[in-house]
């Protein structure tokens, strides 16, 4: 039995509510997904890219966004905190996550849950390859706030 889909008129322009497969191209790239720099603000991060896979720029009307991040050797994400929760799963390489006052090693298959307002950062201090992880966040979320190491 088919369920009624959302009316096309209710979707934002360019959005689609059709099921789809986003094919992996190898090299941690996907059909139609554009790899971008992590953030527009320089200085608080180094050598990180972000690829939106579902939700956000593709117009799929879901209550979450799934993105792929890569942190190159010597790179790190912003040290930040925010009200929304998120979950990441490591799918490439090794690295570290800062969670509050502790630092944990990460490798393939590890899952990290980040609670609201937890100070956090992802780092790849040694390589030899990028630290790559999938990250799921709510579609409706607040903006991150820069944090200090002692928060």
C-alpha positions as CSV (number, residue, x, y, z in Angstrom):
1,X,0.0,0.0,0.0
2,X,1.4,3.4,-1.0
3,X,1.3,6.2,1.5
4,X,0.4,9.7,0.4
5,X,3.5,11.9,-0.2
6,X,3.9,15.5,0.8
7,X,2.4,17.7,-1.8
8,X,5.0,19.2,-4.1
9,X,3.5,22.7,-3.4
10,X,4.4,22.3,0.3
11,X,8.1,21.8,-0.4
12,X,10.6,24.6,-0.8
13,X,11.6,25.4,-4.4
14,X,14.1,22.8,-5.6
15,X,13.3,20.3,-2.9
16,X,12.2,16.8,-3.5
17,X,10.6,14.2,-1.3
18,X,11.5,11.3,-3.5
19,X,13.5,8.4,-2.1
20,X,17.0,8.2,-3.6
21,X,20.4,6.5,-3.4
22,X,23.5,8.7,-3.3
23,X,26.1,6.6,-4.9
24,X,29.6,6.5,-3.4
25,X,32.2,7.3,-6.0
26,X,35.3,6.1,-4.1
27,X,37.7,8.4,-2.3
28,X,35.0,9.5,0.1
29,X,33.0,11.3,-2.5
30,X,29.3,10.9,-3.5
31,X,27.3,11.6,-6.6
32,X,26.0,15.2,-6.6
33,X,27.5,16.0,-3.2
34,X,30.0,18.9,-3.2
35,X,32.9,19.0,-0.8
36,X,33.3,22.5,0.8
37,X,35.5,24.1,3.3
38,X,34.4,23.5,6.9
39,X,33.4,27.1,7.8
40,X,33.7,30.6,6.4
41,X,35.3,32.0,9.5
42,X,39.1,31.5,9.4
43,X,41.4,31.0,12.3
44,X,39.4,28.7,14.6
45,X,40.0,25.5,12.6
46,X,42.5,24.1,10.1
47,X,42.4,21.6,7.2
48,X,38.7,20.5,7.5
49,X,36.1,19.9,4.7
50,X,32.4,19.2,4.9
51,X,30.2,17.4,2.4
52,X,26.4,17.6,2.9
53,X,24.8,14.2,2.0
54,X,21.1,14.4,3.0
55,X,19.2,17.5,4.2
56,X,20.3,21.1,3.8
57,X,21.6,22.0,0.4
58,X,20.0,19.1,-1.4
59,X,16.5,20.3,-0.4
60,X,15.4,16.9,1.1
61,X,12.8,17.8,3.7
62,X,14.1,15.7,6.7
63,X,14.3,16.7,10.4
64,X,18.1,15.9,10.3
65,X,21.1,16.6,8.2
66,X,23.7,14.0,7.4
67,X,27.2,15.3,6.5
68,X,30.7,13.8,6.0
69,X,33.6,15.7,7.4
70,X,37.3,15.1,6.8
71,X,40.1,16.4,9.0
72,X,43.5,16.3,7.3
73,X,46.7,15.4,9.2
74,X,47.5,18.3,11.5
75,X,44.0,19.6,11.2
76,X,41.3,20.3,13.7
77,X,37.7,21.6,13.9
78,X,36.6,24.6,15.9
79,X,36.5,24.2,19.7
80,X,32.9,24.9,20.2
81,X,29.6,24.2,22.1
82,X,26.0,24.6,21.2
83,X,22.5,23.6,22.4
84,X,21.9,20.9,19.8
85,X,23.0,17.3,20.2
86,X,24.8,15.4,17.5
87,X,26.3,12.0,16.7
88,X,29.3,11.1,14.6
89,X,30.6,7.8,13.3
90,X,34.3,7.5,12.3
91,X,34.5,5.9,8.8
92,X,38.1,6.7,7.9
93,X,41.5,7.0,9.7
94,X,42.3,7.9,13.3
95,X,42.1,11.0,15.4
96,X,40.9,12.4,18.6
97,X,37.9,14.1,20.1
98,X,37.9,16.7,22.9
99,X,34.8,16.3,25.1
100,X,34.9,18.9,27.9
101,X,38.1,18.3,29.8
102,X,38.9,14.9,28.3
103,X,40.5,13.8,25.1
104,X,39.6,10.4,23.5
105,X,41.3,8.5,20.7
106,X,39.1,7.7,17.7
107,X,39.3,5.0,15.0
108,X,37.1,3.3,12.4
109,X,33.6,2.4,13.7
110,X,33.8,4.6,16.8
111,X,30.6,6.5,17.6
112,X,30.6,9.8,19.5
113,X,27.5,11.3,21.1
114,X,27.9,15.0,21.9
115,X,25.5,16.3,24.5
116,X,24.0,19.8,24.5
117,X,26.5,22.5,25.5
118,X,29.4,20.1,25.7
119,X,32.7,21.7,24.6
120,X,34.0,19.6,21.7
121,X,36.6,19.5,18.9
122,X,37.8,16.9,16.4
123,X,41.6,16.6,15.7
124,X,43.9,14.6,13.5
125,X,47.3,15.2,15.0
126,X,49.2,12.3,13.4
127,X,47.5,10.9,10.3
128,X,48.7,9.1,8.2
129,X,45.4,9.6,6.4
130,X,42.5,12.0,7.0
131,X,40.1,11.4,9.9
132,X,36.7,11.0,8.2
133,X,33.4,10.9,9.9
134,X,29.7,11.0,9.3
135,X,27.8,13.5,11.4
136,X,24.1,13.7,12.0
137,X,22.6,16.9,13.4
138,X,19.0,18.3,13.7
139,X,17.9,20.3,10.7
140,X,16.7,23.0,13.1
141,X,19.6,23.9,15.3
142,X,21.4,26.8,16.9
143,X,24.7,28.2,15.8
144,X,27.9,27.0,17.5
145,X,29.6,29.3,20.1
146,X,33.4,29.4,20.2
147,X,34.7,27.9,23.4
148,X,37.9,28.2,25.4
149,X,40.0,25.1,26.4
150,X,39.1,25.7,30.1
151,X,35.3,25.8,29.7
